[in-house]
Amino acid sequence: MPQTKALLFDLDGTLLHSDPLHVAVFIEQFAENGLTIDAEYYLDKIHGRHNRDIYTEHFPDQDPDAMADDKEARFRDLLGGSAKPMPGLVALLDLAEAKGWPMAVVTNAPRQNALAMLQAIGLKDRLPTLVIGDECDRGKPAPDPYLQAMNLLGLAPDQCIAFEDSPSGVQAAAAAGAFTIGVRSSLNDAALRAAGAHQTIQDFNDTALAALLGANEETIQ
């Protein structure tokens, strides 16, 4: 484990369990455009990918950016102004602040969505360092967003712990050299480890996380 523990968080499916909202929106939008999909299809073919790639593949005759903008607006409408953070997250942030561990959010979500999600879970001000994949040369699964976050925090990869819930995110964090923890919000241990996760947790209350961080269980629950 890193000696200096900078915590790098993915957002969708990691800081909040947002996948059900994305699933609902994709199912609705795809149906309107003649394709029937379900939650399993979302996890297998869509989860963690770039919007432009998704829409170019599935609807080559349509404007991928317009479809993506429509999808994300629908997502924000479903999200609303309030959402629950992932269990144990607030206590983990308390611990990190007490220990002086730097933190950043690293996401492929559009900036407007990222800010809306952080605002909805009440953590926008506590996690001000925000790296957007589309604003980097390459987004996840390339390591660029994580490398940019490390650069912003002034830390080396071996000083960082990343939390991710998708294969593309896990690949990006691991490729950047971070100790990568998969969050089993939608995928199981085997799928996350196959993508490169060093460890997996159910959520931030998982006792495995307390052991990894060198804290007793009560500290982060």
N, C-alpha and C positions, 0 to 999 in steps of 0.2 A: 504494500500500500504506500501511497505517497507520504513523504515526511511533512510537506506543506500541503494541506488539503484545500485546494480550490475546488469548489463545487460548481459544475457546469450542467445546467438543466435543459433538456428538451422541454417543449411546452405542451403541445397537443398529446394527450394520453399519458403524460408524465407529471405535469403539475396539476392537471385536472383530467377527469375521465370524459374527454370530449368525443371519443370515437362514435358513440351512439348518435350524436348530433350529425356528424359527418356522414354516417351511414344513411340516416334518414334523408338528408339532402341529396346525396348522390342517387339513391334509389328513385326519389321523386323526379330529379332532373333527367336522369337517364330514361325513365319511363316516358317522359314527355317527348323525348327524342327517339323513341322506338326501340330502346334496349331494356331488357328486364334483368336486373341484378339483385343480389341479396347480400346479407352481411358477410357470408363466407367469401363471396366474390370480392367484396371490398377488401377484406383482409389479405386475400391472395393476390389481387391484381392492382389495387389502388393505394392501400395503406402505405404512407410514408413517401409516396412518389410526388414529383412536381406536377402541378396542375397542367402546365403546357404539354408535358409528355402524355398525361392521361387523356386529355381531350384530343390531341393530335392523333393518338392511336385509335381511339374509339369513334371519333367524329371528324374524319379527315377533311370533310367538305365544309366544316363550320369554322368560325373564328375562335380559336382556343382561348384567347385572352378574354373575349366577351363572355364565353361560357364560364370561365374561371371567375370572372368578376361577379357574375350572376350567382354562382354557387357560393362564393364567400359572403355575399350580401345575405343570402338565405341562412347561411350558418350563423352569422351575427344576430339575425332576427331570432333564431331559435335559442341562441345562447342567452339573450337578454342581458340585464344589468347585474345579475347576481348568480354565482355558481359556487359549488363547494370545491375547495382545493383537495388534492389527493390526501387521504388520511395520513397523519403524521408529518405533513409538510411544514406546517407552521412551527411545530416544535423543533424540526430540523433546522429551520432558518434561525430560530432562537439560539440553538446550540452553535451554529456557524458564526453568528454575530458575536456570541460570548467568547468564542475561541479566536476570533479575528480571521476566519477563513474567507477569502474573497469568493464572490459568486457572480455568475452570469447566466443568462438565458440564451440558448443557441437553437434557433428554430428555422424550419423551412416555411412556416406560415407567413403570409403577407404581413407587413408591418401593422396595417390597420387591424387585422385579426389578432395579432399578438398583443397589441395594446388593449384591445377589447377584452381578451381573455384574462390578462393580468389585472385589469381593472375589475372584472367580474369576480375574481377570487380574492380581491382586496390586497394584492401584493405588488401592484405597479410601482409604488414608491420604495419597496424593500428590495426590488430586483431591477435597478435602473440600467445595468449593463446588458444590452440587448443586441444580439447579432442575428441578422436576417439572411437566410441562405441566398435568396434572390438578389441581395445587395453585394454578395461576394462574387468573385470570378466564377466559382462553381459552388452550387449548393450540395447538400447531402445527396448521395452517399460519398461524395468527395470530402476530404478532411478540411477543406478551406474554412468553413464557418467555425470549426473548433480551433483551428490554428489562429484565426483572427481573434477569438475570445481569449486565448492564451496570451496573445500579443498585447491585447488591451489590458489584461490583468498583470502583465509583466512576469509571467511564470512559465516554466518549462513544462513540456507534456508530462514528465514523470512526477510533477507536483499536483496533477489534476485528476479529479474523479468526475466522470460523466454519467448522467442518468438518461437512459433512452428507452423507448418502448417499441420502436419499429426496426426492421432489419436494416433499412437504409441509414437510419440514425446511428445504430450500433456500429455499422461498418465505418461511418464517418468518424465517430469518436475513437474507435480502436485504431483506425488508420492514422489519426492525429497523435496517437501515443498516449491517450488518457487511459487510466484504469476505468473500464466501462462496466456499468451495472445496468442490466436490463430490468425494466419495470413491467411486470406481468399484468398490465391492465387489459390487454387484448390478446397477447400471444403467450405461449407457454415457455417454460424454461428451455426446452430442447430447441425451439425455434430461435430464441434469442441467443443462446450459446452457439448455435450453428452460424449465426451472423457475426459472431466474434465477441460476445459478452463474456467478461471474466467471472461474473457472478450475476444472479438475478434475485429480485425481491418482489413480493406481492404489492407492497406499498411502503411508505416511509415509516410505518410502524413495525415492519418486519424485524424480528430479533436478529436476523442475519446482518442487517445494516448496522445495528448497534455494535455487534462484534467487529465488523469491518472498520468502523470509525473509532474503535477503542474507547467507546463510551459504555457505561452500564445501561441496561435496558430502560430504566426509569428516566434517564436523562432525555431521551428523545421521544418518549411516549406522553 
